[in-house]
Amino acid sequence: MEFEVWWGAALGGVLGLLIGSFLNVVIYRLPKMMEQQWAAELAQLEAEKQGKEPPADTQAPFNLMTPRSRCPACGHVVQWYENVPVLSYLFLRGRCSACKAPISARYPLVELLTGALFFFCIYRWGVTPVGFAWCGFSAALVALAFIDWDTTLLPDDITLPLLWAGLLSAAFQWTNVPLHASVTGAAAGYLSLWLVYWGFKLATGKEGMGYGDFKLFAALGAWFGWQALVPIILMSSIIGAIIGIAMKIFSSLREGGYIPFGPFLVGAGLTAMVFGPNAILNTVLNLLGL
């Protein structure tokens, strides 16, 4: 029995490596796809204002499948054997096979992180709908964390399906959260940060966070229930404060001094998945000396 558990978890880890490779594509391309869509919509509105025909779309197809991955330095098309998760990076020694330009270490990092999370989910919940539900949860959070860190965007294409998946998982009893607690958690998660947003904006005239943060917090509320919202927001705030102070000390803050909040919500959400929301709350209280 123990062998079957470890074997299933190992296969889950391999699946996670493959999904992680795909997430690298999502992290890079989805924001660009959004920007292209916004530019096209803006051009159409401008044409309508001027009473002209909307401009024809002459751009080459760009989505999660097309075109094939290329080296950004020389345009070399990445072959399938150069795209094996982690192994290809090690074999190529972190460099393009054509021009020897360095390849970011973040690519294998995303693959390894996703693989480790899938391994944990299948080891804990088995090769079951519950295990695969939490694998999907993990993959979505990994993509959201890196997209938000790069672009300060939390795409609806990920946050909203994640929210609905949490509600459906509660309805099918794939989580330990009753459906009413999941629905309440989603509503309370969105509303709480919405109130914080408007309170901060009215007090300072500035926007402290984006609407994507509301939706991500709502999704976490759907997955863990309303009782987990306070531990998750406390943990994410503490993580954010620590990293923000460290970045300020080492003068690595971005222009404008902003830090996206999404990655810290993701960190707290994954911590809640692994250890449970109550463990988060106990850790926060211990850190505060309470």
Salt bridges, closest charged atoms under 4 A:
GLU82 OE1 - HIS76 NE2 3.05
ASP150 OD2 - ARG106 NH2 2.65
ASP156 OD1 - LYS215 NZ 2.77
GLU207 OE2 - LYS201 NZ 3.48
